[in-house]
Structures are given as C-alpha cells and as structure tokens.
Amino acid sequence: MVKSSIRDPNNVWYVPAFRIFVTKGGNAEFPCLITAPEYGSSVTLITDDASRLSPETNYSFSTERGITLYNVQSKQKGYYRCQAVINGKTEKSSKIRLIVEEALEKPVSVMMDTVDHVRIVGEPFEVTCRVIAPSHKYDIRWVTSAKSVRRAKKTSYENENYFISDILSVPAVTMEDSGKYTCVANNSAGFRNASTMLQVVESGYVFLTPVQATSQEVALGESLKLQVHIEAYPKLLYWGWEHTNPLKNSGTTTSKGQMMSGNNWYNNTLFLNRLQEEEGGLYTFYALNNETNASVTFSISVKSPPRVCKIKVPANDSSILQCMGIGYPAPRIEWYQCPIHSDRLFWGTCESLGEMPGKPKYQVRWKIIEACEGNNYIFIDPTQLPYNEKWEFPRNNLQFVKSSEEEDEIREDLRPLNLSDLLQFSSQVAQGMAFLASKNDYTNLPSATEEDSGCDTSGCCEESCEQEESGQPLLKSNNYQFC
C-alpha cells in the first residue's frame, strides 16, 4: 500500500486496490489516496449506489492511509467510493468492494447437575443441562438409553450471551433407565458435552465403610480418630456414635462426631483425644434413613499396666478364691500356695512393763501354729498368753536364742522374742499353775529327786537342788523345771 499522496493534475485519486477484506467487528481500510493533500478535509465515503450510510457508520481519513471504517458489520458489505470537493468540483474515486467475513464464534459451554444420581424404582428423575452460547446459532441434544423422556427449555440473553437451561425428565424411572445421560451442544466453533449417571435401585440403602481398622490398640494418653464413609439413599435422617466399656459397666455414652456430606455420600469422624483407660471399649457408629439402617463397631484397647482390683470368695462356694486383675494386654494371674506349716510375720506392739510410758519394750511376732483346709489358719497372739506375776518368771529375765545377724540388727532396748520357746515355756507355766492350784498347799508337794527329774548332771539339776535347799517348791515336767 502506498503510504504517501501523489500529485497528479489529471487524476485526483490514486487507488492501488479495488477489493478489501475485513472480519466482522474489525476495521476496514479503503486505499483512497488523494493527490492534492490540501483538500483532504473535504474527503468523504459514499456507497457506489449513492445510498445513505447507516447511522452507526464511523470512519476517518488519512492522506497516508485513506479512509478507515470502524467496527464493520456484515450488513455493511458492498461497493464504496471516496469523494472530495476540489475547486468547487466533486471528484470521485474508482469503486472499491468491501467483503465482510464472519468472525469465528466462541465455543458454547455446557454444564450439568451433580455427577451421579440415585432413584428408587417409580420415583421421578430430572436433570438440567446449562448451555452458554455467544449467538442464537446453537443446537442442543440429549444422548440416553431412556425411552420415556420429556424436555423443557428456558432461554435468557445477558451480556451478549445466550443462557439456555435444557431440562430432561423421566416421570417414573425403571431399572432400564439406569445409565449415562449426555447433553451435547454445538455452534460454528464446535461441540461441547457433559454427562451424568443415573442408578436405579429397588429399595433404599445405607452402606458403611470404616476408614481405619476396626480393632486398634493405643497407648495410654494417645489420641485417635475413627472415620466412617457412608453411602446412603435416601438421605440420612439420623446418625451418631455409642461408646460402651464392658469392663467398667459404666453405661453408654453418645456423640455425633464431625460429618461431611456430598451427593449421596457422607464422611463422619470421631476424635478421641488423650485416651484414658476407661475410654477403651467398643465404639459403634450407626446411621439410618427412612428405608433402612446400618452400624459398624470399632474395638479400642488402651494399653495400661496390670493391677489387682478384687479378691473374693463367692458367697455360695467357700472352696473358691477369685482374683480379678485389670490391664491391657490381659494380665497373667499366678497363684502361689503357701506351705501347710509356715510362718507369716505380722508386727504388733504390747505395753512396756517398765515405768516409762509410750515406748514398747518388746517386739511381738505372730505365729501360725496350725494350718487346715489349705487356706484357713489359727493364730496365737502372744500378748494374750496366760501370765501370772506370782508364778511366772518376769519376762525381763527371759533369754532367747538369736542368730548373729539378728543380734547385729536389733537395738538393745527392743528385743525380738523366739516365739517357739515362748509358747513351750508359757504352756509349762500354765500346767504348773494348774497343778499348784489343785494342791493349794505348797508344803505338801513331793520332793523331786535326780532320778525322776529327767535331767542330766550338766548344771540344770544343780540349780534345781539349790532351789530345793532354799525351801522353794519345785515342779518338774518334761524338759523344763519350774520353781
């Protein structure tokens, strides 16, 4: 294209091209170059048939480019001329053909309702296809295996776009209506489509799928979450969690959990924070709609140290001893049977025989003297043994055999008694007291001789004889001599 005007006294106009192309909505340049630029202000655009230009026609002139026509529409196609008034005379250019080409349209957009649908046999079904088209030149159709369908369409125009809602419906679905429903829309720019699925069922349902394992072990103080995925139709009416602990007999507690929902599906999460021992047990999630219900149970074991919580003898059977221990994992209970004759030491105190109050002088040990029926025992309390200050030696003077180890550990003012000797000694004292009481006259007691004393000659009898000579009564029995 020539970019400068050319002065030619015989030709006012220089037109290098007689046909120009423009896309609809674009700008068209008519190459009308005037040879006398000083007359450019009088240049106008006219149609070849001298018809008037439409009111919306907008153009400008440049001596370098010619006339520019803006925002060309299809109806503006045809033949044009440029003209100017020079020295009072109208000069017209040769005609130029304007060819307007249709612009490529934007493609349509297609959107559908939720992806999946569920219906029970006999229920109605309806799905909407939403189409946006840049012009009225579009087409919409449905692809489906359903036979008895109805269609309705709603159209609106906004912001130079057409908005179409194409509604397909089935009055009462059958099992054969299950399948894919596809909406196809097209214009000059091509095709677009969207699909949805319909599942027809004979009755409603509730399906539960645990996300975690249904049996879990957690440490004391740990946190845990339980999740359940639910598929249900019709929609759920009620759901929740129930917790029971068979070991605690603490009743049932309920909670709702955190629920998320979608199209015929749900996700429920129960958060268990810093689990304690009593929070173990069974957690059951249940859900129901107006057609059916379902539940799933999680078994949660909280690891805890073992301990004995109860030992008892059944009221109806004294031959049984029951021990109940708790803890997880399950504690192992072991029974130990004590020997038939064995010592069990229980520490107690008796009053001091001295004049200083508040501090016991003797340690008294308990002695099991007889075992019967395996677990029943007879105990002797040394503080309850017979004692008579008149006839029995003062206990301060008693001497007992102790091991060297015991001797080192026991304080001088707190002496342990050898209860075997104490029992034998007290028994002999009791016999002596009974014998003397029956005689009432101590001077009539027969004198004992060495022959019937049962003693040897190692000093025990010598001590007895010394006591006889002093006039004190003497009782000889078994291996003990009582004076």
C-alpha positions as CSV (number, residue, x, y, z in Angstrom):
1,M,0.0,0.0,0.0
2,V,1.3,3.4,-0.9
3,K,1.8,5.5,2.2
4,S,2.1,9.0,0.7
5,S,-0.1,11.1,-1.6
6,I,0.9,11.7,-5.2
7,R,0.1,14.9,-7.0
8,D,-1.3,14.2,-10.4
9,P,-3.3,17.1,-12.1
10,N,-5.2,14.6,-14.3
11,N,-6.1,12.1,-11.5
12,V,-7.2,13.4,-8.1
13,W,-7.4,9.9,-6.6
14,Y,-4.9,7.1,-6.5
15,V,-6.5,3.7,-5.7
16,P,-4.0,0.8,-5.6
17,A,-6.6,-1.9,-4.7
18,F,-10.2,-2.4,-5.6
19,R,-11.1,-5.2,-3.1
20,I,-10.6,-5.3,0.6
21,F,-11.4,-7.9,3.2
22,V,-12.3,-7.5,6.8
23,T,-13.5,-9.7,9.6
24,K,-16.8,-8.9,11.2
25,G,-16.3,-6.5,14.0
26,G,-12.9,-5.4,12.6
27,N,-11.7,-2.2,10.9
28,A,-11.6,-1.8,7.1
29,E,-9.1,0.5,5.3
30,F,-10.2,1.9,1.9
31,P,-6.9,2.8,0.0
32,C,-8.2,6.2,-1.4
33,L,-5.0,8.3,-1.7
34,I,-5.6,11.9,-2.8
35,T,-3.0,13.6,-5.0
36,A,-3.8,17.1,-3.5
37,P,-3.4,16.7,0.2
38,E,-4.6,20.2,0.9
39,Y,-8.1,19.1,0.0
40,G,-8.1,16.2,2.5
41,S,-10.5,17.9,4.8
42,S,-13.3,17.5,2.2
43,V,-12.9,13.8,1.7
44,T,-16.0,11.6,2.4
45,L,-17.0,8.0,2.0
46,I,-20.1,7.1,-0.2
47,T,-21.7,4.0,-1.4
48,D,-21.4,3.2,-5.1
49,D,-25.2,3.3,-5.5
50,A,-25.3,6.7,-3.7
51,S,-27.4,5.2,-0.8
52,R,-27.0,6.8,2.6
53,L,-24.7,5.2,5.1
54,S,-26.2,3.7,8.2
55,P,-26.2,5.9,11.2
56,E,-23.8,3.8,13.1
57,T,-21.1,4.1,10.4
58,N,-17.9,5.6,11.8
59,Y,-14.8,6.4,9.7
60,S,-11.8,8.7,9.4
61,F,-9.4,9.9,6.6
62,S,-5.7,9.9,6.5
63,T,-3.6,11.2,3.5
64,E,-1.2,8.3,4.1
65,R,-3.8,5.5,4.5
66,G,-7.0,6.6,3.1
67,I,-10.4,6.1,4.8
68,T,-10.7,3.7,7.8
69,L,-14.2,2.2,8.5
70,Y,-14.5,1.1,12.1
71,N,-16.4,-2.0,13.6
72,V,-17.5,-3.3,10.3
73,Q,-20.7,-5.4,10.4
74,S,-21.9,-8.0,7.8
75,K,-24.7,-5.6,6.5
76,Q,-22.0,-3.1,5.5
77,K,-20.5,-5.3,2.8
78,G,-20.7,-3.9,-0.8
79,Y,-19.1,-1.2,-3.1
80,Y,-17.8,2.1,-1.9
81,R,-16.2,5.2,-3.4
82,C,-14.2,8.1,-1.9
83,Q,-15.0,11.7,-3.0
84,A,-13.6,15.2,-2.4
85,V,-14.6,18.7,-3.5
86,I,-11.7,20.4,-5.3
87,N,-12.1,24.0,-6.6
88,G,-15.9,23.6,-6.3
89,K,-16.0,20.4,-8.2
90,T,-16.8,16.9,-6.8
91,E,-14.2,14.3,-7.6
92,K,-14.9,10.6,-7.0
93,S,-12.5,7.7,-6.8
94,S,-13.0,4.4,-8.5
95,K,-15.2,1.9,-6.6
96,I,-13.8,-0.4,-4.0
97,R,-15.5,-3.6,-2.9
98,L,-15.8,-4.3,0.8
99,I,-16.0,-8.0,1.7
100,V,-17.0,-8.8,5.3
101,E,-16.1,-12.2,6.6
102,E,-17.9,-13.8,9.6
103,A,-15.8,-14.0,12.7
104,L,-15.1,-17.3,14.3
105,E,-17.6,-17.8,17.2
106,K,-16.7,-18.6,20.7
107,P,-17.5,-22.2,21.5
108,V,-20.5,-23.0,23.7
109,S,-20.1,-24.0,27.3
110,V,-22.0,-26.9,28.8
111,M,-22.6,-27.7,32.5
112,M,-24.6,-30.4,34.2
113,D,-26.1,-31.1,37.6
114,T,-24.3,-33.2,40.1
115,V,-22.4,-36.1,38.6
116,D,-24.3,-39.0,40.0
117,H,-28.0,-39.6,40.8
118,V,-29.8,-42.4,42.6
119,R,-33.5,-43.1,42.3
120,I,-35.8,-45.9,43.6
121,V,-38.0,-47.6,41.1
122,G,-41.1,-45.5,40.4
123,E,-39.5,-42.2,41.5
124,P,-39.3,-39.2,39.1
125,F,-35.9,-38.1,37.7
126,E,-34.9,-34.7,36.3
127,V,-31.6,-33.4,35.1
128,T,-30.7,-29.9,33.7
129,C,-28.2,-29.1,31.1
130,R,-27.0,-25.5,31.2
131,V,-25.6,-24.0,28.0
132,I,-24.0,-20.6,27.3
133,A,-23.8,-19.6,23.6
134,P,-22.3,-16.4,22.1
135,S,-25.1,-16.3,19.5
136,H,-28.5,-17.7,18.7
137,K,-26.9,-20.2,16.3
138,Y,-26.6,-23.2,18.5
139,D,-28.0,-26.7,18.9
140,I,-28.7,-28.9,22.0
141,R,-29.5,-32.6,22.1
142,W,-29.5,-35.5,24.6
143,V,-27.9,-38.9,24.3
144,T,-29.5,-41.5,26.6
145,S,-31.0,-45.0,26.6
146,A,-34.1,-43.9,28.4
147,K,-37.3,-44.2,26.3
148,S,-40.0,-42.1,28.1
149,V,-38.3,-38.7,28.5
150,R,-39.6,-35.2,28.5
151,R,-37.8,-32.0,27.6
152,A,-38.3,-28.3,28.5
153,K,-36.1,-25.3,27.7
154,K,-35.6,-21.9,29.3
155,T,-33.6,-19.1,27.5
156,S,-32.3,-15.7,28.5
157,Y,-30.0,-13.2,27.0
158,E,-27.4,-11.3,29.0
159,N,-24.1,-9.6,28.2
160,E,-24.2,-10.6,24.6
161,N,-24.6,-14.3,25.5
162,Y,-27.5,-16.7,25.4
163,F,-28.2,-18.7,28.6
164,I,-30.1,-21.9,28.0
165,S,-31.4,-24.4,30.5
166,D,-32.4,-27.6,28.8
167,I,-34.3,-29.9,31.3
168,L,-34.8,-33.6,30.7
169,S,-37.1,-35.6,32.9
170,V,-38.4,-39.1,33.4
171,P,-41.8,-39.3,35.2
172,A,-41.2,-42.7,36.8
173,V,-37.9,-44.5,36.4
174,T,-37.5,-48.2,35.8
175,M,-34.4,-50.4,36.2
176,E,-33.9,-49.9,32.4
177,D,-33.4,-46.1,32.9
178,S,-30.1,-46.7,34.7
179,G,-27.1,-45.4,32.8
180,K,-25.4,-42.4,31.3
181,Y,-27.2,-39.2,30.3
182,T,-25.2,-36.9,28.0
183,C,-26.1,-33.3,26.9
184,V,-24.4,-32.2,23.6
185,A,-24.3,-28.6,22.5
186,N,-22.7,-27.1,19.4
187,N,-22.2,-24.0,17.3
188,S,-19.9,-23.0,14.5
189,A,-16.9,-23.2,16.8
190,G,-17.5,-26.9,17.5
191,F,-19.1,-29.3,20.0
192,R,-19.2,-29.5,23.8
193,N,-20.9,-32.0,26.1
194,A,-21.4,-33.0,29.7
195,S,-22.7,-36.2,31.3
196,T,-24.3,-37.5,34.4
197,M,-25.1,-41.0,35.7
198,L,-28.4,-42.4,37.0
199,Q,-28.5,-45.5,39.2
200,V,-32.0,-47.0,39.7
201,V,-32.3,-49.3,42.8
202,E,-35.2,-51.4,44.0
203,S,-35.0,-50.0,47.6
204,G,-33.1,-47.6,49.7
205,Y,-29.7,-48.4,51.3
206,V,-27.1,-47.4,53.9
207,F,-23.6,-48.7,53.3
208,L,-20.9,-48.1,55.9
209,T,-17.2,-48.5,55.2
210,P,-14.7,-48.0,58.1
211,V,-11.6,-46.0,57.0
212,Q,-9.4,-47.4,59.8
213,A,-9.1,-50.9,61.2
214,T,-12.0,-51.8,63.4
215,S,-9.7,-53.3,66.1
216,Q,-6.9,-51.0,67.4
217,E,-4.5,-50.8,70.3
218,V,-3.3,-47.4,71.6
219,A,-1.1,-46.4,74.4
220,L,-2.5,-44.6,77.5
221,G,-2.7,-40.9,76.7
222,E,-2.5,-41.2,72.9
223,S,-5.1,-39.6,70.6
224,L,-7.1,-41.4,67.9
225,K,-9.7,-40.6,65.3
226,L,-12.3,-43.0,63.9
227,Q,-13.7,-42.4,60.4
228,V,-16.6,-44.0,58.6
229,H,-17.5,-43.4,54.9
230,I,-21.3,-43.7,54.3
231,E,-23.2,-44.2,51.1
232,A,-26.9,-43.7,51.5
233,Y,-30.1,-43.1,49.6
234,P,-32.5,-41.5,50.5
235,K,-30.6,-39.0,52.6
236,L,-29.7,-39.8,56.2
237,L,-32.2,-38.9,58.9
238,Y,-30.0,-39.7,62.0
239,W,-26.6,-40.8,62.9
240,G,-24.3,-41.0,65.9
241,W,-21.7,-42.8,68.0
242,E,-22.2,-45.0,71.1
243,H,-19.4,-45.9,73.5
244,T,-19.6,-48.8,76.0
245,N,-16.8,-50.3,78.1
246,P,-17.8,-53.9,79.2
247,L,-15.0,-53.9,81.8
248,K,-16.3,-50.8,83.6
249,N,-20.1,-51.3,83.5
250,S,-20.3,-47.5,83.1
251,G,-23.3,-47.4,80.8
252,T,-23.4,-46.0,77.3
253,T,-22.3,-42.5,76.2
254,T,-23.3,-41.0,72.8
255,S,-21.8,-38.3,70.5
256,K,-22.4,-37.1,66.9
257,G,-18.9,-36.8,65.5
258,Q,-17.9,-34.5,62.7
259,M,-20.0,-35.0,59.5
260,M,-19.2,-34.0,55.9
261,S,-21.7,-34.7,53.1
262,G,-21.8,-34.9,49.3
263,N,-24.1,-36.3,46.7
264,N,-25.5,-39.5,48.3
265,W,-22.3,-39.9,50.4
266,Y,-21.1,-38.8,53.8
267,N,-17.9,-38.9,55.9
268,N,-18.1,-39.0,59.7
269,T,-15.1,-38.5,62.0
270,L,-14.9,-39.1,65.8
271,F,-11.9,-37.6,67.6
272,L,-10.6,-39.3,70.7
273,N,-8.1,-37.1,72.4
274,R,-5.6,-38.3,75.1
275,L,-7.4,-41.6,75.7
276,Q,-7.7,-42.8,79.3
277,E,-8.1,-46.4,80.5
278,E,-11.9,-46.1,80.9
279,E,-12.2,-44.7,77.4
280,G,-11.3,-48.0,75.8
281,G,-14.0,-50.4,74.8
282,L,-16.5,-50.5,71.9
283,Y,-17.3,-47.5,69.7
284,T,-20.3,-48.1,67.4
285,F,-21.3,-45.8,64.6
286,Y,-24.9,-46.1,63.4
287,A,-26.9,-44.3,60.6
288,L,-30.4,-44.6,59.3
289,N,-32.7,-43.2,56.7
290,N,-36.4,-43.8,56.1
291,E,-35.7,-47.0,54.3
292,T,-33.0,-48.9,56.4
293,N,-30.2,-48.6,58.9
294,A,-26.7,-49.9,59.4
295,S,-23.9,-49.8,62.0
296,V,-20.2,-50.6,62.4
297,T,-18.2,-51.2,65.6
298,F,-14.6,-50.3,66.5
299,S,-12.8,-52.1,69.3
300,I,-10.3,-49.8,71.0
301,S,-7.9,-51.3,73.6
302,V,-6.0,-48.8,75.7
303,K,-2.7,-50.3,77.0
304,S,-2.4,-49.9,80.7
305,P,-0.3,-51.6,83.5
306,P,-1.8,-54.6,85.3
307,R,-3.2,-54.4,88.8
308,V,-5.3,-56.5,91.1
309,C,-8.7,-54.9,91.7
310,K,-10.6,-57.5,93.7
311,I,-10.1,-60.8,95.6
312,K,-13.1,-62.5,96.9
313,V,-14.7,-65.8,98.0
314,P,-18.1,-66.5,96.3
315,A,-20.9,-66.5,98.8
316,N,-22.2,-69.8,97.5
317,D,-18.9,-71.7,97.4
318,S,-16.3,-71.1,100.0
319,S,-13.9,-73.5,98.3
320,I,-13.2,-71.0,95.5
321,L,-11.0,-67.9,95.8
322,Q,-11.4,-65.4,93.0
323,C,-8.9,-62.8,91.9
324,M,-9.8,-60.1,89.4
325,G,-7.0,-58.2,87.7
326,I,-7.3,-55.5,85.1
327,G,-4.9,-54.1,82.5
328,Y,-4.1,-54.4,78.8
329,P,-2.7,-56.6,77.3
330,A,-4.5,-59.1,79.5
331,P,-2.5,-59.6,82.7
332,R,-1.3,-63.1,83.7
333,I,-2.6,-64.1,87.2
334,E,-0.4,-66.6,89.1
335,W,-1.4,-68.3,92.3
336,Y,1.1,-69.3,95.0
337,Q,0.1,-71.9,97.6
338,C,1.9,-71.4,100.9
339,P,3.2,-74.5,102.7
340,I,0.9,-76.1,105.3
341,H,3.2,-75.1,108.2
342,S,4.8,-71.7,107.6
343,D,5.4,-68.6,109.4
344,R,3.8,-65.3,108.5
345,L,5.0,-62.4,110.5
346,F,2.7,-59.6,111.4
347,W,4.2,-56.8,113.5
348,G,2.3,-55.5,116.6
349,T,3.2,-54.0,120.0
350,C,2.4,-54.5,123.6
351,E,2.6,-52.2,126.6
352,S,6.0,-51.7,128.2
353,L,6.4,-53.3,131.6
354,G,8.6,-50.5,132.8
355,E,7.5,-47.2,134.2
356,M,8.4,-45.1,131.1
357,P,5.2,-44.7,129.1
358,G,4.7,-44.5,125.3
359,K,7.6,-46.7,124.2
360,P,7.2,-50.5,123.7
361,K,9.9,-52.7,125.2
362,Y,9.1,-55.9,123.2
363,Q,8.5,-56.7,119.6
364,V,5.8,-59.4,119.4
365,R,5.7,-61.6,116.4
366,W,2.6,-63.6,115.3
367,K,3.0,-67.3,114.8
368,I,0.8,-69.6,112.6
369,I,0.6,-72.7,114.7
370,E,-1.8,-74.7,112.7
371,A,-3.0,-74.8,109.0
372,C,-6.1,-76.6,107.9
373,E,-8.2,-76.9,104.8
374,G,-5.4,-75.4,102.8
375,N,-6.2,-71.7,103.3
376,N,-7.5,-71.4,106.9
377,Y,-5.1,-70.6,109.7
378,I,-5.1,-70.5,113.5
379,F,-3.1,-67.6,115.0
380,I,-1.7,-67.2,118.6
381,D,-1.4,-63.6,120.0
382,P,1.5,-63.8,122.5
383,T,0.1,-60.8,124.4
384,Q,-3.0,-63.0,125.3
385,L,-1.0,-65.9,126.7
386,P,-1.6,-66.8,130.4
387,Y,0.7,-64.8,132.7
388,N,0.7,-64.6,136.4
389,E,3.3,-62.4,138.2
390,K,3.1,-64.7,141.2
391,W,4.1,-67.9,139.5
392,E,5.8,-67.0,136.2
393,F,9.3,-65.7,135.7
394,P,9.4,-62.0,134.9
395,R,9.7,-61.6,131.2
396,N,12.6,-59.2,131.6
397,N,14.7,-62.2,132.7
398,L,13.9,-64.4,129.7
399,Q,16.8,-65.3,127.4
400,F,16.2,-66.5,123.8
401,V,18.5,-67.8,121.1
402,K,19.1,-65.4,118.2
403,S,21.3,-65.6,115.2
404,S,24.3,-63.4,115.0
405,E,22.8,-61.5,112.1
406,E,19.7,-60.7,114.1
407,E,21.8,-59.7,117.0
408,D,23.6,-57.1,114.9
409,E,20.3,-55.5,113.6
410,I,18.2,-55.3,116.7
411,R,18.6,-52.5,119.2
412,E,19.4,-53.4,122.8
413,D,16.1,-51.9,124.2
414,L,13.9,-53.7,121.5
415,R,14.4,-57.4,121.8
416,P,12.7,-59.9,119.4
417,L,11.2,-63.0,121.1
418,N,11.7,-66.5,119.9
419,L,8.0,-67.5,119.9
420,S,8.6,-71.2,119.7
421,D,10.4,-71.1,123.1
422,L,7.8,-68.7,124.4
423,L,4.9,-70.9,123.5
424,Q,6.5,-74.0,125.1
425,F,7.5,-72.0,128.2
426,S,4.1,-70.5,128.7
427,S,2.4,-73.9,128.2
428,Q,4.6,-75.3,131.1
429,V,3.8,-72.3,133.2
430,A,0.1,-72.8,132.7
431,Q,0.4,-76.5,133.6
432,G,2.4,-75.6,136.7
433,M,-0.1,-73.1,137.8
434,A,-3.0,-75.5,137.4
435,F,-1.1,-78.2,139.4
436,L,-0.3,-75.8,142.2
437,A,-3.8,-74.5,142.3
438,S,-5.2,-78.1,142.7
439,K,-2.9,-78.8,145.7
440,N,-3.5,-75.4,147.4
441,D,-0.7,-76.4,150.0
442,Y,2.7,-75.8,148.5
443,T,4.5,-77.5,151.5
444,N,2.9,-80.9,150.7
445,L,4.5,-81.0,147.2
446,P,6.6,-84.2,146.9
447,S,10.3,-83.6,146.7
448,A,11.8,-84.4,143.4
449,T,14.9,-86.5,143.1
450,E,17.5,-86.6,140.5
451,E,16.2,-89.9,139.4
452,D,12.8,-88.6,138.3
453,S,13.9,-85.2,137.3
454,G,14.8,-86.2,133.8
455,C,17.8,-84.0,133.8
456,D,21.4,-84.9,133.3
457,T,24.2,-83.7,135.5
458,S,25.2,-80.7,133.4
459,G,24.2,-77.9,135.9
460,C,20.5,-77.8,135.3
461,C,19.9,-80.2,138.2
462,E,22.4,-78.4,140.3
463,E,20.4,-75.2,140.0
464,S,17.3,-77.2,141.0
465,C,18.9,-78.6,144.1
466,E,20.0,-75.1,145.2
467,Q,16.4,-74.0,144.9
468,E,15.2,-77.0,146.9
469,E,17.6,-76.3,149.7
470,S,16.3,-72.7,149.9
471,G,12.8,-74.1,150.6
472,Q,11.2,-73.0,147.3
473,P,8.8,-75.5,145.7
474,L,9.9,-77.3,142.6
475,L,7.9,-78.6,139.7
476,K,9.5,-81.0,137.2
477,S,7.8,-81.7,134.0
478,N,9.1,-82.7,130.6
479,N,12.4,-81.0,130.0
480,Y,11.6,-77.8,131.9
481,Q,11.9,-77.2,135.6
482,F,9.7,-74.6,137.2
483,C,10.4,-73.1,140.7
